[in-house]
Amino acid sequence: MEITASMVKELRERTGAGMMDCKRALVETEGDFDKAVIFLREKGLAAASKRAGRETAEGVVDSYIHMGGRIGVLIEVNCETDFVAKTDQFRTLARDLAMQVAASKPLYVSRDEVPDDVIEGERQIYRSQALNEGKPEKIADKIVEGRLEKFYQEVCLLDQPFIREPEKSVEELIRETIGLLGENITVRRFARFERGESL
């Protein structure tokens, strides 16, 4: 099947992937658009880790207001170029992340941001709980690590299950979008406000 320039353009508009990547995907899938999108996503996921170190200075600050003004979120999501920042896929990701923060109340973007004293405090609590439950010391250490993982899933945005597809984490969602758009994407910061919340 002949792959035309208009087919490549349409796939690029649908996915935001590069022209050559779109052409290659259409060639590999014999012009099947749905398979080409899957091909680009699979190829992109493998390449996402290679992009992780690239600088992200463009992007958007997005907002989400929920429940008639009861909860509000501001979030900064960054990418490498202004072109990608303007794509529907990137804007949708930013909006989904803002909704995630509104719904799931993370305290930090990633594990790296959790202060050491907070982690140590949680470790001590979980260890005491395990020992008070009568667990042997060797098993208590494993229990502590398991509960610490659950703690990260509660308080770190990237570790949380994505609200729209709980079988994947927010970090996996971002990696999929990196694969689709071909640029590194990072969440820089967020702020969540809830009316009447104690200071």
C-alpha positions as CSV (number, residue, x, y, z in Angstrom):
1,M,0.0,0.0,0.0
2,E,1.3,3.5,-0.9
3,I,1.8,5.7,2.2
4,T,0.8,9.3,1.1
5,A,1.9,12.6,2.7
6,S,-1.7,13.3,3.7
7,M,-1.8,10.0,5.7
8,V,1.5,10.8,7.4
9,K,0.1,14.3,8.2
10,E,-3.1,12.9,9.6
11,L,-1.3,10.4,11.9
12,R,1.0,13.2,13.1
13,E,-2.0,15.4,13.9
14,R,-3.6,12.5,15.7
15,T,-0.5,11.5,17.7
16,G,1.9,14.5,17.8
17,A,4.7,12.1,16.8
18,G,7.5,13.2,14.4
19,M,6.9,13.0,10.6
20,M,9.5,10.2,10.0
21,D,8.2,8.2,13.0
22,C,4.6,8.5,11.6
23,K,5.7,7.4,8.1
24,R,7.7,4.4,9.5
25,A,4.6,3.4,11.7
26,L,2.3,3.5,8.6
27,V,4.8,1.5,6.5
28,E,5.2,-1.1,9.3
29,T,1.4,-1.4,9.8
30,E,0.6,-1.3,6.0
31,G,-1.4,1.9,6.4
32,D,-3.6,0.8,9.3
33,F,-4.1,3.9,11.4
34,D,-5.1,2.2,14.7
35,K,-2.2,-0.2,14.5
36,A,0.1,2.7,13.6
37,V,-1.0,4.5,16.8
38,I,-0.2,1.4,18.8
39,F,3.1,1.0,17.1
40,L,4.1,4.6,17.9
41,R,3.0,4.1,21.6
42,E,5.0,0.9,21.9
43,K,8.1,2.4,20.2
44,G,7.8,5.5,22.3
45,L,7.6,3.7,25.6
46,A,11.0,2.1,24.9
47,A,12.4,5.5,23.9
48,A,10.9,7.4,26.9
49,S,13.6,6.4,29.3
50,K,16.2,7.8,26.9
51,R,14.5,11.2,27.0
52,A,14.3,11.3,30.8
53,G,17.4,13.5,31.2
54,R,16.5,16.1,28.5
55,E,15.6,19.6,29.7
56,T,12.0,20.6,29.9
57,A,11.6,24.4,29.9
58,E,8.4,24.8,27.9
59,G,4.9,23.6,28.9
60,V,1.8,24.9,30.6
61,V,0.4,25.9,34.0
62,D,-3.1,24.4,34.0
63,S,-5.9,24.7,36.5
64,Y,-8.9,22.6,37.6
65,I,-11.8,23.8,39.7
66,H,-14.0,21.1,41.1
67,M,-17.4,20.8,42.9
68,G,-18.6,24.4,42.3
69,G,-15.4,26.0,43.6
70,R,-14.8,23.8,46.6
71,I,-11.5,22.4,45.3
72,G,-9.0,24.1,43.0
73,V,-5.7,23.0,41.6
74,L,-2.8,24.7,39.8
75,I,-0.2,22.5,38.2
76,E,2.9,23.1,36.1
77,V,3.7,20.4,33.5
78,N,6.8,20.9,31.4
79,C,8.0,19.6,28.0
80,E,10.9,20.4,25.7
81,T,9.2,22.5,23.0
82,D,6.4,25.1,22.6
83,F,5.1,22.9,19.7
84,V,4.4,19.9,22.0
85,A,3.0,22.2,24.7
86,K,0.3,23.3,22.3
87,T,-0.8,19.8,21.3
88,D,-4.1,18.4,22.4
89,Q,-2.4,15.3,23.9
90,F,-0.2,17.5,26.1
91,R,-3.0,19.7,27.2
92,T,-5.2,16.7,28.0
93,L,-2.3,15.2,30.1
94,A,-2.0,18.5,32.0
95,R,-5.7,18.6,32.7
96,D,-5.8,14.9,33.7
97,L,-2.9,15.5,36.2
98,A,-4.7,18.6,37.6
99,M,-7.8,16.4,38.2
100,Q,-5.6,13.7,39.7
101,V,-4.3,16.2,42.3
102,A,-7.9,17.4,43.0
103,A,-9.2,13.9,43.6
104,S,-6.2,12.1,45.2
105,K,-4.6,14.9,47.4
106,P,-0.9,14.1,46.8
107,L,1.6,16.0,49.0
108,Y,4.6,15.6,46.7
109,V,5.3,15.2,43.0
110,S,7.8,12.3,43.5
111,R,9.5,10.2,46.2
112,D,12.6,12.4,45.8
113,E,10.7,15.3,47.4
114,V,9.6,13.4,50.5
115,P,11.8,14.7,53.4
116,D,14.1,12.1,55.0
117,D,12.6,12.8,58.5
118,V,9.1,12.1,57.2
119,I,10.2,8.8,55.7
120,E,12.1,7.8,58.9
121,G,9.0,8.8,61.0
122,E,6.8,6.5,58.8
123,R,9.3,3.7,59.1
124,Q,9.2,3.9,62.8
125,I,5.4,3.9,63.0
126,Y,5.2,0.9,60.6
127,R,7.8,-1.0,62.5
128,S,6.1,-0.4,65.8
129,Q,2.8,-1.5,64.3
130,A,4.3,-4.7,62.9
131,L,5.9,-5.6,66.2
132,N,2.7,-4.8,68.2
133,E,0.9,-7.1,65.8
134,G,3.3,-9.9,67.0
135,K,5.4,-10.1,63.8
136,P,9.0,-11.4,64.1
137,E,11.7,-8.8,63.5
138,K,12.7,-10.2,60.1
139,I,9.1,-10.1,58.8
140,A,8.6,-6.7,60.4
141,D,11.2,-5.2,58.1
142,K,9.4,-6.6,55.0
143,I,6.1,-5.3,56.3
144,V,7.7,-1.8,56.8
145,E,8.9,-1.7,53.2
146,G,5.4,-2.8,51.9
147,R,3.6,-0.2,54.0
148,L,6.1,2.4,52.9
149,E,5.3,1.6,49.2
150,K,1.6,2.2,50.0
151,F,2.5,5.5,51.7
152,Y,4.3,6.6,48.5
153,Q,1.2,5.7,46.5
154,E,-0.9,7.9,48.7
155,V,1.3,11.0,49.0
156,C,3.4,11.0,45.7
157,L,1.6,12.1,42.5
158,L,3.8,9.9,40.2
159,D,3.2,6.8,42.3
160,Q,-0.5,7.2,42.6
161,P,-2.9,5.0,40.5
162,F,-4.2,7.1,37.7
163,I,-7.9,8.0,38.5
164,R,-9.1,7.2,35.0
165,E,-7.2,3.9,34.6
166,P,-6.2,2.7,38.1
167,E,-4.3,-0.3,36.7
168,K,-1.6,2.2,35.6
169,S,0.3,4.7,37.7
170,V,0.5,8.4,36.9
171,E,4.2,7.9,36.1
172,E,3.2,5.2,33.5
173,L,0.7,7.6,32.0
174,I,3.4,10.3,31.6
175,R,5.8,7.8,30.1
176,E,3.1,6.8,27.6
177,T,2.6,10.4,26.6
178,I,6.4,10.9,26.3
179,G,6.4,7.9,23.9
180,L,3.5,9.4,21.9
181,L,4.8,13.0,21.7
182,G,8.6,12.2,21.5
183,E,9.6,14.7,24.2
184,N,10.5,14.5,27.8
185,I,7.7,15.6,30.1
186,T,8.0,16.5,33.8
187,V,5.6,17.7,36.5
188,R,7.4,20.6,38.1
189,R,5.0,21.5,40.9
190,F,1.4,21.8,42.0
191,A,-0.8,23.5,44.6
192,R,-4.1,22.2,45.8
193,F,-6.7,24.3,47.6
194,E,-9.8,23.2,49.4
195,R,-12.3,25.6,50.7
196,G,-12.4,25.7,54.5
197,E,-9.2,23.6,54.8
198,S,-7.3,24.3,58.0
199,L,-4.0,26.2,57.5
